[in-house]
Amino acid sequence: MTSLRMPAKPENLHQLQACVMDTVGQMGASSKGLFRIEFALEEILSNVNKYAYADGEGDVEVECRIEPKGVLRISIRDWGAPFDPTACPTPDICQDACERPLGGMGVFLTRQLAGELIYERLPDGNRLTILFQI
């Protein structure tokens, strides 16, 4: 298992992603698989950076482990405001992009790319687990 905890700031996004991608690289994932994982991580971590902490200060932790049968489990933990991405409504992707309300597409795409998303509201924060079949 690989784990990294850092302040939830945009400048730390690359290092948090690299923590996971180094582990994924050991699995021999395809370039398509790597893109799916990196995109989902960027979307979720960006949301934590922007919305988890009203005062702008707080940490994010990324944990990654390889499970049997080629499953990659990524857990993203924050100690901020409650937010359940699994409960977000599906955006109307048939609607013209200019007419659609802002927001929601990153979560939607993450749900499409991942095998499963599991949200837990903890007593002191949030944990989102993303499962990928590699």
N, C-alpha and C positions, 0 to 999 in steps of 0.2 A: 504494500500500500504506500502511496505517495501522498503527502499532505503539505500544504503551504497556507499560511495565514498572513495577511498583509492588510494595511489600510485600504479601504474601498475607494480608490482614486483611479482616474483614467490612466495615469502614468504607470500603474502597476498591472494593467490588463495583460500586456504582453508576457510578463513574467509568470502570472497565474496560468495563462494559456500554455506556456512552455512547460510548466510543471506537468500538465496533463499530456501534452503532445509527446514529451520524451517517453512517457510510459506507453502511449499508444504506438509509438514508433517501434517498440520492442515486440509488438504483436504482429507486425507485418501487414498492417491495414493497407487497403488500396488507396489510391489518391482520392477517389470518390468518398471513401469512408473517412479519410483524414479531413476532407473539406466539410463533411456533415458535422463532425465533432467540433472542429474549430469554429464553424459558423454558430452552432448552438451555444458554445461557451461564450463567444463574444457577445451574443445577444443577451444571455442571462446575466453575465458579469456587468455589462453596460447598464442593465436595468438596476442592478444592485447599486452601482456607482451613482446613478441619477436619482433613485427614488427611496432607497432603504432608510436613509438617515436624514431626517428633516433639518438637523443642524449641520449636515455635511461631514460629520466625523463618525467613523466607525470602521470595523474590520469586516473582511470577507475571508472565508476559508474554503479552499478547494481540496477535496480528497478524491483520490482516484485509485481504483484497484481492478485488477483483472480477475474475473470469476470463471468458473468452469464453463466449458462449451463456447468460449470466445466472447463472453459478455464483458463489456466494459461498464463499470459503475462509477459515475462521477457524482459526488455530493457537493453542493454549494451551500454554504452556511453563512448567514448574517445574523446580526443581533438588532435588526432594525424593525421598521413598521411591518405589520402583517401584510403579506401579499401572496396570493395563491394563483400562480400562472395557469394551473390546471382548470381553474374556474373562469378564466377569461372567455368571453363570448367569441365565437368564430367570426372573423370579419367577413363582410360581403365582398368576396374577391371578384364578383361579376360587376360590381359597381365601378364606374370610372375612378381612377386613382385620385383625380382632382376633386372628386365629390365625396370621397370616403373620409370619415373622421381620422385624424392623426392617431397613431399608436395602434398597438395590437398585432401588427404584422410580424414582428420579431418573435413573439411568443407563438403565434400561429405556425410560422415556419419551423421553429424549434420542435413543436409537437409533431410536425410532419417528418422531420429528419430523424428524430430519436425513436427508439423502439418503445420507450415508456417514460413518462414523467410522473414522479411521486412527490407530492408536497406534504410537509409536516409543519404545523405551527407548534413550536416548542415553547416552553414557559418563558424563555428569554430571547426568542428570535424565530428564524425561519430556516428550514432545510429543504432544498430541492434536490432530488436524486434523479439523474438522467441515465437511462440504460441504453446502450448501443450494442447491437449484435455485430461483431467484427468478423 
